[in-house]
Amino acid sequence: MNPLNLPVVVTDSASQLVQDEVKQFNIRVIPLEISINGKVYRDGVDINPEDLYAKMRAEKLDVKTSAPSVGKFYQTFLDIIEQGSDEILCITISNKLSSTYNSALLAANMIHAKLAKKRVVVFDSLTAAVAQGFLALEAANQLIVGKSLDSVIQFLTVARQRTGLIAAIESLKYLAQGGRIGKASYLVGNTLKIMPILTVNQEGIVAPIAKVRRKASIIPNIISILIQHLKGAKKVYLSVMHADKWEEANSLQQALTTQDLPKNIPIEPFTPVMGAHTGPGLYGLGYYYE
């Protein structure tokens, strides 16, 4: 039940929110789905990231992902309304990376057609992973303390320009196979052994932000790019993420603590529904700043 009639935040599992955060802010997380050799798993529910990445290294898997169905979004929205909320804010992964946004929008339109006095707003984060999660957490926090839905939407429109992902990737073949390589496509098949550092740009598209030729240069480059983006920041939120790259993620975390940045930086496994497209070997960070 929602006795205070507060707006509720809904997001998808690409946001990488942990259960403590979900419970604290009453956020509803809708899992995307992963098909591995024909068997379907719910992202963040019944698939282990470490197991997936180990199998991807050892076996040739047929891995596919799919957005939550329109029906799943519709039922979630309807359940929230029946529990006492008149307003819902749904924050999705970038529409350039998934059809999740479109599914949520169709479901919202169905709610509006059935319950004209209820309001469901679907907001495209134009990002993914922990950067998307930071937006969902901040939106939920503002709604809990009494900010209006319209003011939170205005806030998010600006805040998504202050979020980002910076990650090194072992191979571009998985992104290329899935058609999500965006502006990094020209790097596929590069014979110069260039290791790309990627981001999700302001358009919500995967794009290269740097190219390095030595592994030892990856972490210094990631930190340098981060510091450039954080100029003028008053408060910074960071999270390190990895897909079967624990040692590198730990090294990145330790290197970040030598900077004028928050010291308590978590390390999270890259959510399987994202890792299915990047493959094992990714490590980097997500950030949000005020």
C-alpha positions as CSV (number, residue, x, y, z in Angstrom):
1,M,0.0,0.0,0.0
2,N,1.0,3.6,-0.5
3,P,-0.9,5.5,2.3
4,L,0.8,8.8,1.5
5,N,-0.3,8.7,-2.1
6,L,3.3,9.4,-3.2
7,P,4.4,9.1,-6.8
8,V,6.4,5.8,-7.4
9,V,9.5,5.4,-9.5
10,V,9.7,2.4,-11.8
11,T,12.9,1.5,-13.7
12,D,14.3,-1.5,-15.5
13,S,17.0,-3.9,-14.4
14,A,19.6,-2.3,-16.6
15,S,19.9,0.3,-13.8
16,Q,21.8,-2.2,-11.6
17,L,20.0,-1.1,-8.5
18,V,20.7,-3.3,-5.4
19,Q,17.9,-4.6,-3.2
20,D,18.7,-2.3,-0.3
21,E,18.3,0.7,-2.5
22,V,15.1,-0.6,-4.1
23,K,13.5,-1.2,-0.7
24,Q,14.6,2.1,0.8
25,F,13.2,4.2,-2.0
26,N,10.2,2.0,-2.9
27,I,11.4,1.6,-6.5
28,R,9.9,-1.0,-8.7
29,V,12.4,-2.8,-10.9
30,I,11.1,-4.6,-14.0
31,P,13.6,-7.2,-15.3
32,L,14.7,-7.4,-18.9
33,E,15.1,-10.9,-20.2
34,I,18.1,-12.9,-21.3
35,S,17.9,-16.0,-23.6
36,I,20.9,-18.3,-23.4
37,N,20.8,-21.2,-25.8
38,G,17.0,-20.9,-25.8
39,K,16.5,-20.8,-22.1
40,V,15.1,-17.5,-20.8
41,Y,16.3,-15.8,-17.6
42,R,15.1,-12.7,-15.8
43,D,17.9,-10.2,-15.4
44,G,18.8,-9.5,-11.8
45,V,16.5,-12.3,-10.6
46,D,17.6,-15.8,-11.7
47,I,20.9,-15.4,-13.5
48,N,24.3,-14.9,-11.9
49,P,26.6,-12.5,-13.6
50,E,29.8,-14.4,-12.8
51,D,28.4,-17.6,-14.2
52,L,27.3,-16.0,-17.4
53,Y,30.7,-14.4,-18.1
54,A,32.6,-17.5,-17.3
55,K,30.4,-19.5,-19.7
56,M,30.8,-16.8,-22.4
57,R,34.5,-17.2,-22.1
58,A,34.4,-21.0,-22.2
59,E,31.6,-21.7,-24.6
60,K,30.1,-20.4,-27.7
61,L,26.7,-19.3,-26.4
62,D,23.7,-18.0,-28.3
63,V,22.8,-15.0,-26.0
64,K,20.0,-12.7,-26.8
65,T,18.2,-10.1,-24.7
66,S,14.7,-8.7,-24.8
67,A,12.9,-5.7,-23.3
68,P,10.1,-6.2,-20.8
69,S,6.8,-6.7,-22.6
70,V,4.1,-3.9,-22.8
71,G,1.9,-6.2,-20.7
72,K,4.5,-6.4,-17.9
73,F,4.8,-2.6,-17.7
74,Y,1.1,-2.2,-17.9
75,Q,0.4,-4.7,-15.0
76,T,3.2,-3.1,-12.9
77,F,1.7,0.4,-13.4
78,L,-1.8,-0.9,-12.7
79,D,-0.6,-2.6,-9.5
80,I,1.0,0.6,-8.2
81,I,-2.2,2.6,-8.9
82,E,-4.3,0.0,-7.1
83,Q,-2.0,0.3,-4.1
84,G,-2.8,4.0,-3.8
85,S,-0.5,6.0,-6.2
86,D,-2.0,8.5,-8.7
87,E,1.4,9.3,-10.3
88,I,4.2,7.0,-11.6
89,L,7.6,8.0,-13.0
90,C,9.2,5.3,-15.2
91,I,12.9,5.8,-16.0
92,T,14.3,3.6,-18.7
93,I,17.5,2.6,-20.3
94,S,18.4,4.6,-23.4
95,N,16.0,4.0,-26.3
96,K,19.0,3.7,-28.6
97,L,20.1,0.6,-26.7
98,S,16.8,-1.2,-26.1
99,S,13.1,-1.1,-27.0
100,T,12.3,-0.9,-23.2
101,Y,11.3,2.8,-23.5
102,N,8.8,2.1,-26.3
103,S,7.3,-0.8,-24.3
104,A,6.9,1.4,-21.2
105,L,5.4,4.3,-23.3
106,L,2.8,2.0,-24.9
107,A,1.8,0.7,-21.5
108,A,1.6,4.3,-20.1
109,N,-0.8,5.2,-23.0
110,M,-2.9,2.2,-22.1
111,I,-3.2,3.4,-18.5
112,H,-4.1,6.9,-19.6
113,A,-6.8,5.4,-21.9
114,K,-8.3,3.4,-19.1
115,L,-7.7,5.7,-16.1
116,A,-7.7,9.3,-17.4
117,K,-7.1,10.8,-13.9
118,K,-3.9,8.7,-13.3
119,R,-0.6,9.9,-14.6
120,V,2.3,7.8,-15.9
121,V,5.4,9.6,-17.2
122,V,8.0,7.6,-19.1
123,F,11.5,9.2,-19.0
124,D,14.4,8.1,-21.3
125,S,17.6,8.2,-19.2
126,L,19.7,8.3,-22.4
127,T,22.1,6.1,-20.5
128,A,22.3,2.7,-18.8
129,A,23.8,0.7,-16.0
130,V,24.7,2.5,-12.8
131,A,24.3,5.9,-14.4
132,Q,20.7,5.1,-15.0
133,G,20.5,3.8,-11.5
134,F,21.8,7.1,-10.0
135,L,19.0,9.0,-11.8
136,A,16.3,6.6,-10.5
137,L,17.6,6.9,-6.9
138,E,17.8,10.7,-7.0
139,A,14.3,10.9,-8.5
140,A,12.8,8.6,-5.9
141,N,14.5,10.5,-3.1
142,Q,13.1,13.8,-4.3
143,L,9.6,12.4,-4.7
144,I,9.7,11.0,-1.1
145,V,10.6,14.4,0.4
146,G,7.7,16.0,-1.4
147,K,8.9,17.4,-4.7
148,S,6.3,17.4,-7.4
149,L,6.5,15.0,-10.3
150,D,6.9,18.0,-12.8
151,S,9.8,19.4,-10.8
152,V,11.5,16.0,-10.7
153,I,11.1,15.6,-14.5
154,Q,12.7,19.0,-15.0
155,F,15.5,18.0,-12.7
156,L,16.1,14.7,-14.6
157,T,16.3,16.5,-17.9
158,V,19.3,18.4,-16.6
159,A,20.7,15.7,-14.4
160,R,21.0,13.1,-17.2
161,Q,23.6,15.5,-18.7
162,R,25.6,15.1,-15.5
163,T,25.7,11.3,-15.5
164,G,27.9,9.1,-17.5
165,L,29.6,5.8,-18.1
166,I,33.3,5.3,-18.9
167,A,34.4,1.7,-19.6
168,A,37.2,-0.2,-21.2
169,I,36.2,-3.3,-23.2
170,E,38.2,-6.4,-24.1
171,S,36.5,-6.9,-27.4
172,L,34.0,-5.1,-29.6
173,K,32.7,-8.3,-31.3
174,Y,29.8,-8.7,-28.9
175,L,28.6,-5.1,-29.4
176,A,29.0,-5.5,-33.1
177,Q,27.0,-8.7,-33.2
178,G,24.2,-7.2,-31.3
179,G,24.1,-4.0,-33.4
180,R,24.6,-1.7,-30.4
181,I,28.1,-0.5,-31.3
182,G,26.9,2.9,-32.4
183,K,29.7,5.4,-33.2
184,A,32.4,2.8,-32.3
185,S,31.7,0.7,-35.3
186,Y,34.8,1.9,-37.2
187,L,37.0,0.3,-34.6
188,V,35.7,-3.3,-35.3
189,G,38.4,-5.3,-37.0
190,N,41.1,-2.8,-36.1
191,T,44.5,-4.5,-36.6
192,L,46.4,-2.0,-34.5
193,K,45.5,-3.6,-31.2
194,I,43.8,-0.5,-30.1
195,M,41.8,-0.9,-26.9
196,P,38.8,1.4,-26.9
197,I,37.4,3.3,-23.9
198,L,33.7,3.7,-24.5
199,T,30.9,5.8,-23.2
200,V,27.2,6.3,-23.8
201,N,27.0,9.8,-25.2
202,Q,24.4,12.5,-24.8
203,E,22.4,11.0,-27.6
204,G,22.2,7.7,-25.7
205,I,24.5,5.9,-28.2
206,V,27.6,3.8,-27.5
207,A,30.6,5.9,-28.6
208,P,34.4,5.8,-28.2
209,I,35.8,8.4,-25.9
210,A,39.5,7.4,-26.0
211,K,41.8,4.8,-27.6
212,V,44.8,3.2,-25.9
213,R,47.5,0.8,-27.0
214,R,48.8,-0.3,-23.6
215,K,46.7,-1.9,-20.8
216,A,48.6,0.1,-18.2
217,S,47.2,3.3,-19.8
218,I,43.5,2.3,-19.4
219,I,42.9,3.2,-15.7
220,P,44.8,6.5,-16.0
221,N,42.8,7.4,-19.1
222,I,39.5,6.5,-17.4
223,I,40.4,8.7,-14.4
224,S,41.6,11.5,-16.6
225,I,38.3,11.5,-18.6
226,L,36.3,11.4,-15.4
227,I,38.1,14.3,-13.8
228,Q,37.5,16.4,-17.0
229,H,33.8,15.6,-16.8
230,L,33.6,16.5,-13.1
231,K,34.9,20.0,-13.4
232,G,32.9,22.3,-11.2
233,A,31.1,19.4,-9.4
234,K,30.1,20.0,-5.8
235,K,29.1,16.4,-5.0
236,V,30.0,13.2,-6.8
237,Y,28.5,9.7,-6.8
238,L,30.6,6.9,-8.2
239,S,30.4,3.2,-8.7
240,V,32.9,0.8,-10.4
241,M,31.5,-2.0,-12.5
242,H,33.0,-5.0,-14.2
243,A,32.2,-8.1,-16.3
244,D,34.6,-10.8,-15.1
245,K,37.4,-8.2,-14.5
246,W,37.5,-8.2,-10.7
247,E,41.3,-7.4,-10.4
248,E,41.1,-4.5,-12.8
249,A,37.9,-3.2,-11.2
250,N,39.7,-3.3,-7.8
251,S,42.7,-1.5,-9.2
252,L,40.4,1.2,-10.6
253,Q,38.7,1.6,-7.3
254,Q,42.0,1.9,-5.5
255,A,43.2,4.5,-8.1
256,L,40.1,6.5,-7.7
257,T,40.7,6.8,-3.9
258,T,43.9,8.6,-4.6
259,Q,41.9,11.4,-6.2
260,D,39.9,14.1,-4.5
261,L,36.8,11.9,-4.9
262,P,34.5,10.0,-2.5
263,K,36.4,7.2,-0.8
264,N,33.6,4.7,-0.3
265,I,33.2,3.6,-3.9
266,P,31.3,0.3,-4.5
267,I,32.3,-2.4,-7.0
268,E,29.3,-4.0,-8.7
269,P,29.1,-6.8,-11.3
270,F,27.9,-5.5,-14.7
271,T,24.3,-6.6,-15.0
272,P,24.0,-9.6,-17.3
273,V,21.5,-8.0,-19.7
274,M,24.2,-5.4,-20.4
275,G,27.1,-7.8,-20.3
276,A,25.3,-10.0,-22.8
277,H,26.1,-7.3,-25.4
278,T,29.6,-6.3,-24.2
279,G,30.8,-9.7,-23.4
280,P,33.2,-10.5,-20.6
281,G,36.1,-8.3,-20.1
282,L,34.5,-4.9,-19.5
283,Y,35.4,-2.7,-16.5
284,G,34.9,1.0,-15.8
285,L,32.6,3.3,-13.8
286,G,29.4,5.2,-13.7
287,Y,29.1,8.6,-12.2
288,Y,26.6,11.4,-11.3
289,Y,27.5,14.8,-10.0
290,E,25.7,17.8,-8.6
